[in-house]
Amino acid sequence: MKVMVVGARGMLGADLVKILSPLHRVIGVDNEEFDITDWPVTSSSMAEIGPDAVINCAAWTDVDGCERDPDRAFAVNARGAGFVARAAAECGARLIHISTDFVFDGRKRGPYTEDAAPNPLSVYGRSKLAGEGESLGYCPGCLVVRTAWLFGRNGKNFVDTIIKISSGRESIEVVDDQTGSPTYSVDLSGALAALLDRGTSGILNVTNSGHCSWWEYAAYIVDILGISCAVRPVSSERIGRPAPRPAFSILSTDRLEAELGHTLRPWREAVKEYIESTKPSGFSYLSC
């Protein structure tokens, strides 16, 4: 297939291009040449490419930034997603749209299934939910993939942040009242490639297995690094971020297992592999 990856220089998009390229003819586009908030550009560019399938990874994922600038959030995450879906429909292309666990309010005490009622707390969550609606509206047979707590090489992420702030410090503070599933962009990309080949449609949750709080996540990273930095738990209220976050956003992956015959590996394995793959050759964190 000719597969168009929108947001190809982002964290997920870059890994997806790499994984799909041996399997399909891949055309990656990003902001510079493909502004999804501009309908004439989106429509004409996609018509010129003529893809068989489109995977929309483009989004504004700065949660606090979205809270401060809701107009931009909805322009990219909602209206832009709609433009991509509309252009894909006009080309007759299949669509996979990437969404988030932030469409839920986090008040549930068990994993969220695909048919659970969304109730986003933040502008980011509301804009992404609107993007889901736009995508399904223009492409009823599309696949909406909800994921969570993404980390990977090609963008700002929690693992890199903890590595940076914990080095040379006696302690750091991390919230312990938000729970979710860290997800490696490489593992998510592999799942998307398989789902594309299967032609899966509807809404599907895709995350690495297991869950933790941000505090547990940070403590695990520091443990792998082998450095003497205490990770102290604090409340979200004390941190005082502009945008509210869901306290509990674990996504059920039962449908994913039914689709692929397996779930993604445990998040701890993925985090450890990421850290090992990104450290300089011959470098040992234990020597810091």
C-alpha positions as CSV (number, residue, x, y, z in Angstrom):
1,M,0.0,0.0,0.0
2,K,0.9,3.6,-0.3
3,V,0.7,4.8,3.3
4,M,0.7,8.5,4.3
5,V,2.0,9.3,7.8
6,V,0.9,12.7,9.0
7,G,3.1,14.1,11.7
8,A,6.1,12.0,10.4
9,R,8.8,13.9,12.3
10,G,7.1,13.5,15.7
11,M,7.7,10.9,18.3
12,L,5.3,8.3,17.0
13,G,5.3,9.3,13.4
14,A,9.1,8.9,13.1
15,D,9.0,5.4,14.5
16,L,6.0,4.5,12.4
17,V,7.7,5.6,9.2
18,K,10.7,3.4,10.1
19,I,8.7,0.3,10.9
20,L,6.3,0.7,7.9
21,S,8.9,1.4,5.3
22,P,10.0,-2.2,4.7
23,L,6.4,-3.2,4.3
24,H,4.7,-0.5,2.3
25,R,5.5,2.6,0.2
26,V,5.5,5.3,2.9
27,I,5.1,9.0,2.4
28,G,5.8,11.0,5.6
29,V,4.6,14.6,5.9
30,D,4.8,17.2,8.7
31,N,4.0,20.8,9.5
32,E,6.4,22.4,7.1
33,E,4.8,20.9,4.0
34,F,1.4,19.8,5.3
35,D,-0.5,22.2,7.6
36,I,-3.5,20.2,8.7
37,T,-5.3,23.4,9.9
38,D,-5.3,24.6,6.3
39,W,-8.1,22.8,4.3
40,P,-6.9,23.8,0.8
41,V,-3.3,22.6,1.6
42,T,-4.5,19.4,3.2
43,S,-7.0,18.6,0.5
44,S,-4.7,19.3,-2.5
45,S,-1.6,17.7,-1.0
46,M,-3.4,14.5,-0.1
47,A,-5.1,14.4,-3.5
48,E,-1.7,14.7,-5.2
49,I,-0.2,11.9,-3.1
50,G,-3.2,9.7,-3.5
51,P,-2.6,7.4,-0.5
52,D,-4.3,4.0,0.1
53,A,-4.1,4.6,3.8
54,V,-3.5,7.6,6.1
55,I,-2.2,7.5,9.7
56,N,-2.8,10.8,11.5
57,C,-0.2,11.2,14.3
58,A,-0.3,15.0,14.1
59,A,-1.5,16.7,17.3
60,W,-0.7,19.4,19.8
61,T,0.1,17.4,22.9
62,D,1.2,20.1,25.3
63,V,-1.6,19.6,27.8
64,D,-0.9,22.8,29.7
65,G,-0.3,24.7,26.5
66,C,-3.7,23.6,25.2
67,E,-5.3,24.8,28.5
68,R,-3.8,28.2,27.9
69,D,-4.7,28.4,24.2
70,P,-7.9,26.5,23.5
71,D,-8.3,28.0,20.1
72,R,-5.1,26.5,18.9
73,A,-5.8,23.2,20.6
74,F,-9.1,22.8,18.7
75,A,-7.7,24.1,15.5
76,V,-5.1,21.3,15.5
77,N,-6.6,18.5,17.4
78,A,-10.2,18.8,16.3
79,R,-10.6,20.9,13.1
80,G,-7.2,19.7,11.7
81,A,-8.1,16.1,12.4
82,G,-11.4,16.7,10.6
83,F,-9.5,18.1,7.6
84,V,-7.3,15.0,7.4
85,A,-10.3,12.7,7.7
86,R,-12.3,14.6,5.1
87,A,-9.3,14.6,2.6
88,A,-8.8,10.8,3.2
89,A,-12.4,10.2,2.5
90,E,-12.2,12.1,-0.7
91,C,-9.2,10.0,-1.8
92,G,-10.9,6.8,-0.7
93,A,-8.1,6.1,1.7
94,R,-8.4,4.1,5.0
95,L,-7.7,6.2,8.1
96,I,-6.1,5.5,11.4
97,H,-6.4,8.4,13.9
98,I,-4.4,8.5,17.1
99,S,-6.2,9.7,20.3
100,T,-5.6,9.6,24.0
101,D,-6.6,8.4,27.5
102,F,-7.3,12.1,28.3
103,V,-10.8,11.7,26.8
104,F,-11.7,10.2,30.2
105,D,-12.2,11.9,33.6
106,G,-10.2,9.3,35.6
107,R,-13.0,8.7,38.1
108,K,-13.5,5.0,37.2
109,R,-11.7,2.5,39.4
110,G,-11.2,-0.1,36.6
111,P,-9.8,-0.1,33.1
112,Y,-11.6,2.0,30.5
113,T,-13.0,-0.1,27.7
114,E,-13.5,1.3,24.2
115,D,-17.3,1.8,24.8
116,A,-16.8,3.7,28.1
117,A,-18.4,7.1,28.1
118,P,-15.8,9.9,27.6
119,N,-15.8,12.9,29.9
120,P,-12.5,14.9,29.4
121,L,-11.4,17.2,32.1
122,S,-9.0,19.4,30.1
123,V,-9.0,21.4,26.9
124,Y,-6.5,18.9,25.5
125,G,-8.9,16.0,26.2
126,R,-11.9,17.8,24.8
127,S,-10.1,18.8,21.6
128,K,-8.9,15.2,21.1
129,L,-12.4,13.8,21.7
130,A,-13.7,16.3,19.1
131,G,-11.0,15.0,16.8
132,E,-12.2,11.5,17.3
133,G,-15.7,12.6,16.3
134,E,-14.5,14.4,13.2
135,S,-12.5,11.4,12.1
136,L,-15.4,8.9,12.6
137,G,-17.8,11.4,11.0
138,Y,-15.9,11.7,7.8
139,C,-14.5,8.1,7.8
140,P,-17.0,5.8,9.5
141,G,-14.8,2.8,8.8
142,C,-11.7,4.4,10.3
143,L,-9.7,3.1,13.3
144,V,-9.3,5.4,16.3
145,V,-6.5,4.3,18.5
146,R,-6.4,5.6,22.1
147,T,-3.0,5.4,23.7
148,A,-1.4,6.8,26.9
149,W,1.8,8.2,28.4
150,L,3.9,7.9,25.3
151,F,7.7,7.9,25.3
152,G,10.2,7.5,22.6
153,R,13.3,9.0,20.8
154,N,11.8,11.8,18.7
155,G,10.3,14.1,21.2
156,K,10.0,15.4,24.7
157,N,9.0,12.6,27.1
158,F,8.9,11.7,30.8
159,V,11.8,9.2,30.7
160,D,14.2,11.8,29.3
161,T,12.9,14.4,31.7
162,I,13.6,12.2,34.8
163,I,17.0,11.3,33.5
164,K,17.9,14.9,33.1
165,I,16.5,16.3,36.4
166,S,17.6,13.4,38.6
167,S,21.3,13.6,37.7
168,G,23.3,15.3,40.3
169,R,20.4,15.9,42.6
170,E,19.7,14.4,46.0
171,S,15.9,14.2,45.5
172,I,13.1,15.1,43.1
173,E,9.3,15.3,43.6
174,V,6.8,13.4,41.3
175,V,3.0,13.2,41.6
176,D,1.7,9.8,42.9
177,D,-2.1,10.4,42.5
178,Q,-2.2,9.8,38.7
179,T,-2.2,6.3,37.3
180,G,-1.7,5.1,33.7
181,S,0.2,2.9,31.3
182,P,3.6,4.1,29.9
183,T,3.7,3.3,26.2
184,Y,6.8,3.0,24.0
185,S,6.3,4.6,20.6
186,V,8.2,1.7,19.0
187,D,5.8,-0.8,20.4
188,L,2.8,1.3,19.5
189,S,4.1,1.6,15.9
190,G,4.5,-2.2,15.6
191,A,0.9,-2.6,16.7
192,L,-0.3,0.1,14.3
193,A,1.4,-1.7,11.4
194,A,-0.3,-5.0,12.3
195,L,-3.7,-3.3,12.7
196,L,-3.3,-1.5,9.3
197,D,-2.7,-4.8,7.6
198,R,-5.7,-6.4,9.3
199,G,-8.0,-3.5,8.3
200,T,-9.2,-3.1,11.9
201,S,-11.9,-0.4,12.4
202,G,-13.7,1.3,15.3
203,I,-12.1,2.4,18.5
204,L,-9.2,0.5,20.0
205,N,-7.1,1.0,23.1
206,V,-3.3,0.3,22.6
207,T,-0.8,0.7,25.4
208,N,2.0,-1.3,26.9
209,S,0.9,-3.8,29.6
210,G,0.7,-2.9,33.2
211,H,0.3,0.4,35.0
212,C,1.8,2.7,37.6
213,S,1.7,6.1,39.0
214,W,4.1,8.8,37.7
215,W,6.0,8.5,41.0
216,E,6.4,4.7,40.5
217,Y,7.4,5.4,36.9
218,A,10.1,7.9,38.0
219,A,11.4,5.6,40.8
220,Y,11.8,2.8,38.3
221,I,13.7,5.0,35.9
222,V,16.1,6.2,38.7
223,D,16.6,2.6,39.8
224,I,17.7,1.6,36.2
225,L,20.0,4.6,36.2
226,G,21.6,3.4,39.4
227,I,22.0,7.0,40.8
228,S,21.5,8.2,44.3
229,C,18.4,10.4,43.9
230,A,15.4,10.0,46.1
231,V,12.0,10.2,44.4
232,R,9.5,11.8,46.7
233,P,5.7,11.4,46.1
234,V,3.6,14.6,46.1
235,S,0.0,15.4,45.2
236,S,-1.1,17.0,41.9
237,E,-2.6,19.8,43.9
238,R,0.8,20.7,45.3
239,I,2.4,20.7,41.8
240,G,-0.4,23.0,40.6
241,R,-0.4,22.4,36.8
242,P,-2.7,24.6,34.7
243,A,-4.6,21.6,33.2
244,P,-6.4,19.0,35.2
245,R,-5.3,15.4,34.6
246,P,-7.3,12.2,35.0
247,A,-6.4,10.4,38.2
248,F,-6.9,6.9,36.8
249,S,-6.6,6.4,33.0
250,I,-5.8,2.8,32.6
251,L,-7.1,1.6,29.2
252,S,-8.4,-2.0,28.8
253,T,-6.5,-3.8,26.1
254,D,-8.8,-6.9,25.9
255,R,-9.9,-5.9,22.4
256,L,-6.3,-5.5,21.3
257,E,-5.5,-9.0,22.5
258,A,-8.6,-10.3,20.6
259,E,-7.5,-8.5,17.4
260,L,-3.8,-9.4,17.4
261,G,-3.7,-12.5,19.7
262,H,-1.4,-10.7,22.2
263,T,-1.0,-7.5,24.1
264,L,2.1,-5.3,24.1
265,R,4.9,-6.2,26.5
266,P,5.1,-4.8,30.0
267,W,5.9,-1.2,30.3
268,R,9.0,-1.8,32.5
269,E,10.6,-3.9,29.8
270,A,10.0,-1.2,27.2
271,V,11.3,1.6,29.4
272,K,14.5,-0.4,30.2
273,E,15.1,-1.1,26.5
274,Y,14.6,2.6,25.7
275,I,17.0,3.7,28.3
276,E,19.6,1.1,27.2
277,S,19.2,2.1,23.6
278,T,19.6,5.8,24.1
279,K,22.6,6.0,26.4
280,P,26.0,6.7,24.8
281,S,28.1,3.7,23.8
282,G,30.3,2.5,26.7
283,F,28.5,4.7,29.2
284,S,27.3,3.3,32.5
285,Y,24.8,5.2,34.6
286,L,26.2,3.5,37.7
287,S,29.3,5.5,37.3
288,C,27.5,8.9,37.5
